[in-house]
Amino acid sequence: MGLQSTLKALADPTRREILNMLKGGCLSAGEIVEHFDISGAAISRHLSVLKEADLIRDRREGKFIYYELNASVLEEIMLWIKDLGGNDND
């Protein structure tokens, strides 16, 4: 994993939209698919990339898989990006 896989995952607009959707809470794979005009297989691949980058987590409930944000990784990325901007007090 690491920063490279995270940035790769964030580079795609569909994956960023999935992350935006998950800000509101857990969603099933079916709920995510309904939002897009692409195949379920394509969404599944996007979800896999996000999961490999540790940006989302999944859990199975019966026959459904629910996805949620992994806020700790997102917070780390935000802090890293903020640090790139430097400190105005230096």
Secondary structure as GFF3:
##gff-version 3
##sequence-region A 1 90
A	DSSP	alpha_helix	3	11	.	.	.	ID=ss1
A	DSSP	alpha_helix	13	22	.	.	.	ID=ss2
A	DSSP	beta_strand	27	28	.	.	.	ID=ss3
A	DSSP	alpha_helix	29	34	.	.	.	ID=ss4
A	DSSP	alpha_helix	40	52	.	.	.	ID=ss5
A	DSSP	beta_strand	56	61	.	.	.	ID=ss6
A	DSSP	beta_strand	64	69	.	.	.	ID=ss7
A	DSSP	alpha_helix	71	84	.	.	.	ID=ss8
###
